[in-house]
Amino acid sequence: MGITKNYEYLRYYEDTYATFPLVVEASKAAPDADAIFVSCMISRILGTADVMEKTTGMPVISSLSATLYGILKKLGIQDPVSGYGQALRRQRKGIE
């Protein structure tokens, strides 16, 4: 990622689209992948997942969206959540 100083990492927190080029690059590097996973709770890609999915043609899942999915499932909240990627739009069945 070209990061050499700790403060440079904050760019991914401050800039909602900082991860976008990395996601596009990943989709080109592995065009047959089922999804793109971005592992980082500091990244703000949750709000840009829909745009990234439209650009790459793949589901984009972040640590935050996966965590939110798990919480909603555990709470038994089945309603789809729009605007944050395909995974959260899917209906969840609660834990039995």
Wavefront OBJ file of the C-alpha trace (Angstrom):
o trace
v 0.000 0.000 0.000
v 3.037 2.241 0.098
v 2.540 3.241 3.729
v 5.787 4.026 5.518
v 4.570 6.239 8.370
v 1.789 5.490 10.861
v -0.025 8.754 10.169
v -0.329 7.848 6.461
v -2.703 5.074 7.469
v -5.193 7.678 8.723
v -5.954 8.536 5.098
v -8.093 5.390 4.965
v -10.130 6.696 7.886
v -10.462 10.268 6.673
v -11.106 9.627 2.958
v -14.173 7.512 2.217
v -12.853 6.596 -1.229
v -9.195 5.949 -0.322
v -9.746 2.195 -0.548
v -11.506 2.434 -3.921
v -8.381 2.028 -6.134
v -7.300 -0.993 -4.072
v -10.700 -2.643 -4.531
v -10.665 -2.003 -8.296
v -7.112 -3.372 -8.510
v -8.155 -6.491 -6.579
v -11.101 -7.094 -8.920
v -8.787 -6.908 -11.933
v -6.179 -9.165 -10.313
v -8.758 -11.864 -9.519
v -11.659 -11.463 -11.968
v -13.076 -14.902 -11.117
v -13.273 -14.232 -7.369
v -16.654 -14.565 -5.667
v -16.221 -11.329 -3.688
v -13.725 -8.755 -2.478
v -13.024 -8.630 1.262
v -11.442 -5.542 2.798
v -10.107 -6.372 6.232
v -9.916 -3.223 8.300
v -12.326 -1.733 10.804
v -10.885 1.770 10.345
v -11.799 1.976 6.656
v -14.991 3.856 5.817
v -15.866 1.726 2.796
v -19.209 0.651 4.250
v -20.886 3.701 2.735
v -19.188 3.207 -0.632
v -19.758 -0.538 -1.026
v -22.624 -0.082 -3.507
v -20.479 2.094 -5.797
v -17.559 -0.318 -5.535
v -19.828 -3.266 -6.339
v -21.214 -1.508 -9.411
v -17.683 -0.677 -10.588
v -16.190 -4.135 -10.011
v -19.236 -6.328 -10.612
v -18.425 -8.198 -7.381
v -19.788 -8.104 -3.836
v -17.559 -5.975 -1.596
v -17.487 -7.024 2.040
v -15.601 -5.176 4.745
v -14.801 -6.159 8.308
v -17.419 -3.649 9.401
v -20.177 -4.944 7.093
v -19.441 -8.549 8.103
v -19.599 -7.580 11.781
v -22.839 -5.664 11.283
v -24.310 -8.617 9.369
v -23.454 -10.933 12.288
v -24.960 -8.570 14.860
v -28.200 -8.168 12.890
v -28.415 -11.937 12.428
v -27.836 -12.623 16.112
v -30.523 -10.089 17.036
v -32.925 -11.718 14.591
v -33.289 -8.549 12.489
v -34.170 -9.865 9.041
v -34.940 -6.608 7.234
v -32.546 -5.813 4.400
v -30.271 -2.800 4.844
v -29.894 -0.815 1.614
v -26.982 1.337 0.523
v -24.157 -0.670 2.081
v -23.540 -3.545 -0.326
v -25.160 -6.788 -1.373
v -24.414 -8.704 1.816
v -26.476 -6.371 4.001
v -29.347 -6.280 1.491
v -29.801 -10.019 1.896
v -32.434 -11.189 4.303
v -30.892 -12.780 7.374
v -32.390 -15.610 9.369
v -31.789 -15.323 13.097
v -29.788 -17.812 15.095
v -31.976 -20.695 16.146
l 1 2 3 4 5 6 7 8 9 10 11 12 13 14 15 16 17 18 19 20 21 22 23 24 25 26 27 28 29 30 31 32 33 34 35 36 37 38 39 40 41 42 43 44 45 46 47 48 49 50 51 52 53 54 55 56 57 58 59 60 61 62 63 64 65 66 67 68 69 70 71 72 73 74 75 76 77 78 79 80 81 82 83 84 85 86 87 88 89 90 91 92 93 94 95 96
